[in-house]
Amino acid sequence: MPCLEYLEPMNAVLDGESTPEETKTLEDHLAHCPDCQALFADLTALRQGADALLVQAPPDLTERVMKAVSAQKKPGFLRPRRSLAALAALFALVLLSAGPLRYLSSP
């Protein structure tokens, strides 16, 4: 079973975020721990496989998406929805506040 205290240093090394001292400590441990060697080899293979799956977005992707969204907008489409939502919220507020007032005014 791999040594749990070395999982974070392994990930730091694979992410390129480890200090030289942390890397050396991990390398020293890996030199004599076959379980951690196997785990580190698996993690390295997974990282390389994941890196191979990365795809670069086209440089003009943001511009194309924004143009498509702008083309789909309909003027005033959201305004009635906001008005209805505000009206519904106001109605709910009136109903909720009227209930307790009824009990306060009872003799």
Beta strands, then each sheet from edge to edge (+ up, - down):
end
